[in-house]
């Protein structure tokens, strides 16, 4: 991956920083869950390459990553990017449903996604997150996540979430 220096940030954008950034990790996990690893590539300046074998294990724990808002100690915005969990809950629920639907044939991609989520389920669905504000760290609770929430409640929440998305 080429090294880029965005004007508004001091940090370098390269292969390592892409693995550490919240929104980059979120995009990679979402893409993997829907499209699979075979459609993911890394560019290191000359050509596209297959992802290293351990790449997804390193980026799947989205909440263990760096956010600009916490890096700036929420000087410009009070809310944390880590509080925006609904898309992840919906994504995890989709994976959960595909895995447990007995009438649906399972692909190797479905198996790979499920196994990644199982290996890292505690770190991928934390009960709290670190919020950095004015030089201090606070632990804030997360709302429901797939692995810390009973399946019935998860289905109820997901149905509500889908109704909200469908309404104008």
N, C-alpha and C positions, 0 to 999 in steps of 0.2 A: 504494500500500500504506500502510495506517495505521502510524503510529509507535507502538511498544509498548516499555515499559521493564520487562522482567522483573525481579522483586524480587531474585533471587539474582545477577543480573549487572549490571554497570555499563553495558555496551554497549546501544545502541539496536537494536531489531529493526525494520528498514524495508527498502525496495527494495534499497538498496545492501548492507546487511549480509547479506541473504538470498543475494546473489551471492557473498559472501565466505566463508560458513560451510560447512565440510566436509560435514556431514550434509544440509544444504539442497541443496548441489550434487549430492550423491550421489542424493538423491531425484529431483531434476529430470532428471538424466541417465538414471536408470533408467526414469522415466516416459516420457521422450522415446523411448528405445530400444524400449519395448513398445507405447506408445500413439500416438506421433507428436506433432508440433508443433501440429497443428490442435486438439488437445484440451488445450492448455496456455494459461493465461491469467494476467494480472497484475492485481492489485487495488491501485489507488492512492488508496483512500479513498472513492471514489464509485461506481465500477462496474468490471466485469470488462473488460479490454482484451486484444487479441491481444498476444503477446510482441513486444517490439522485435526487428527483424530480426537484430541481432547478439547477442541474449541468450544463446543456446545456445553460441555461440563463446566467450563470456565465462565461462560456468559449467562447461563440459565438462571442464576440467582440474581434476578433483576434488582431486588431491594438491597443487595450488598454493594451497589455501585455508586458512582459519584453523580451528584446532580449539581447543576449550576446554581440553583436557588440556595442549597445548603453551603456550597462553596463560597457564595457571597453573603452567607449568614442571614439570608432573607431580608437584605437591606432594601430590596425593591418590591418584593411580594411576600405577603404573610403566609400564604398557603404553600405547602411542599408538594413537589411533583410526586412524591411517594404516596400521597393521600389519594391519588387518582387510580384506585384499584379496580373499578368496575370492568374495564376492558380485559384485564387479566383474569378476573373471576369468570367472565363470560368465555374467554379462551380456554381456561382450565376446565370449565364445565363441558364445553364442546368435546374436549379430549376425553373427559370422564364418560360422557354419553357414548362416544364412538367405541370406547373400550368395553363398556358393559352392555351394549346393544347386541343381544344374542342373534338377532336376525340379520345383522350387518356383517359381511365378510371383512376380515381383518387383513390389511396389507402389512408388508414389512415396515413401511413408513409409520403406520398406526402403532405397531409394536415398539418401534424405536422411540417414538414420542412418549408413549406410556412409560417405558422403562426409564427414560431420562427424568420424567416427573416423579417417578417412584424413588429413584436414587437420591433426588434432591428435594423431596417434598417438604421437609421442615424449613429449609432455607428459602425455598421458592414461595412459601406461604407463611411468612412470619406473623406472629401475633402482635408485634410492635415494630417500630422503626425509629432510627435516630434522626432527630430534627435539630439542626444547628441554627442557633439564633444568638446574635450578638456575642459570639465567642463561647457560648455554652451549648452543651449537648443535652437534649431532653429525649426521653423515651416516650413515644406516643403510641397508643394502641391502634391496631388495624381493625377494620370491621371484619365481616366474615370472609373466609377464604375456603377453598374447596377441601383442604385437608383438615381444617379445624372446625368444620361445620357439618352437622348431620345431613345425610343425603336428602331427606325430605325437605329440610329448610333450604338447602341449596337449590332443589328443584323449584320451590316456591319463589325464592329470590330471583332465579334465572327467568322464570315465567314473568315475573313483574318487570324485570329488566327488558325482556323482549317486547312486552306490551308498551313500555315507555318509548322504545325505539320506533315502534310501529305507529304510535300516535303522532298526529301532525303538530 
